Amino acid sequence: MSATTQTNAALMSRRAEAIPRAIGNAHAIFAEKALGSLIWDVEGKRYIDFCAGIAVVNTGHCHPRIVEAVQAQLPQFTHTCFQVVAYESYVRLAERLCELAPGNFAKKAFFMTTGAEAVENAIKLARAYTGRSALIAFNGAFHGRTMYSLALTGKVDPYKTGFGPMAPEVYHAPFPSPIHGISVEDAIAGIEKLFKNDVDPGRVAAIFVEPVQGEGGYIPAAPEFLRHLRALCDRHGILLVVDEIQTGVARTGKMFAIEHSGVVPDLITMAKGLGGGMPISAVVGRADVMDHSNPGALGSTYAGNPLACAAALAVLDVVAEEKLCERSLAIGERMRAFFRDLAGQHKSIGDVRGLGAMTAVEFFHGGDRSKPAPEIANALKTEAAKRGLLLLTCGNNGNVLRLMVPLVISDAVLDEGLRIIGELLGELVAQGKA
Ligand SMILES: Cc1ncc(COP(=O)(O)O)c(C=O)c1O
């Protein structure tokens, strides 16, 4: 059957027959093509994309520079396995990321395919280097779905349900989120409590932290908290691993979100925006940590695939040439100004926050922060899709709308999308649903 004769409903029913329920679907639509900040489905309907494939196509769908780079690589070779026969693009990408990552010391980088794999490898490096086994992560964190990254993930349903036992030696501390009643002091006290009650700091290999908690609700970590973590790590010989898988590559207005705080991590994990839609992840950081293990200890058959390396190099060019960090800051300000104005009209908007373009709107019944309103966030997501706008929710209570626009979006298309949300919220209020 040709794509043009397909319907979303028919494809969804085939999907239900062939694919497990556990692979979720935010929207019951099937893509036909995508360009910049727009997606068209198989029925020819146009959507403004405020999801970017979960913060992946920061450079937009099918950016011509990235398409061209992949096309140029395609007839040369698509796979040799870097560990078998090497290629220059892998080395160049490592050089460029080492240059871009914060830290005035010798750095090295290597590649994997998914974000979770980058996290797994950071765990291995930290354990081998420190000779310690324990790991600390935060409540509400998301670090992936493979067994050890899942153990670090700080939310049970749906990610961990039924998949235990979880990998051992992982301890979770509270993540600072003042609007949810956890101050920076509370979060720091939480770690001290772990050290007192649960794990000797001398046995902790690494602390994993997202500089802006992503799936957990788009909650920026206060810079003083990140600085405190750095000091704590230095005091106890613990490595600080910053997970930039969702926050990296201009999403927050800097190449890496951690740069906003001035903190220099030992290791950074990255993925998503790095490949501009091609699957690639990376671990970048201290050369002495990287070089601790013996040849053959790290690697993966497909990791750092030449098509993905070509795409990632083009992504770095586009981010620099099109000034996407600056654009990310401007997009974030425009979105937050819109939502703060909307919050003045609708008390269900209990918080508007973000860093650069990484923006969230949190809904509460009647504005009461003890009464999360996932119904409102979900209704907006569902209804917006009918009007041609794709949205996603997040947060421990599912009551947060997270906005992940491609950073190449024009103001006109951005405003068109924001208007749809404003109109829908007004309608929900009129119907007594918000
Ligand atoms: C902060 C963070 N870490 C890790 C991951 C896992 O990445 P992947 O889904 O590519 O395995 C994600 C994915 O959303 C993420 O946001």
The ligand as a Tripos MOL2 file, in Angstrom:
@<TRIPOS>MOLECULE
LIG
   16    16     1     0     0
SMALL
NO_CHARGES

@<TRIPOS>ATOM
      1 C1         18.5570   12.8510   30.7410 C.3       1 LIG1
      2 C2         18.4010   11.5780   29.9690 C.ar      1 LIG1
      3 N1         19.2800   10.5780   30.1620 N.ar      1 LIG1
      4 C3         19.1850    9.4220   29.4750 C.ar      1 LIG1
      5 C4         18.1750    9.2050   28.5680 C.ar      1 LIG1
      6 C5         18.1060    7.9100   27.8200 C.3       1 LIG1
      7 O1         18.3790    8.0990   26.4620 O.3       1 LIG1
      8 P1         17.9250    6.9960   25.3900 P.3       1 LIG1
      9 O2         16.4350    7.0100   25.3720 O.co2     1 LIG1
     10 O3         18.5380    7.4450   24.1040 O.co2     1 LIG1
     11 O4         18.4800    5.6910   25.8580 O.co2     1 LIG1
     12 C6         17.2290   10.2250   28.3330 C.ar      1 LIG1
     13 C7         16.1190   10.0170   27.3970 C.2       1 LIG1
     14 O5         15.0970   10.6770   27.4350 O.2       1 LIG1
     15 C8         17.3440   11.4390   29.0640 C.ar      1 LIG1
     16 O6         16.4570   12.4390   28.8990 O.3       1 LIG1
@<TRIPOS>BOND
     1     1     2 1
     2     2     3 ar
     3     2    15 ar
     4     3     4 ar
     5     4     5 ar
     6     5     6 1
     7     5    12 ar
     8     6     7 1
     9     7     8 1
    10     8     9 2
    11     8    10 1
    12     8    11 1
    13    12    13 1
    14    12    15 ar
    15    13    14 2
    16    15    16 1
@<TRIPOS>SUBSTRUCTURE
     1 LIG1         1 GROUP 0 **** ****
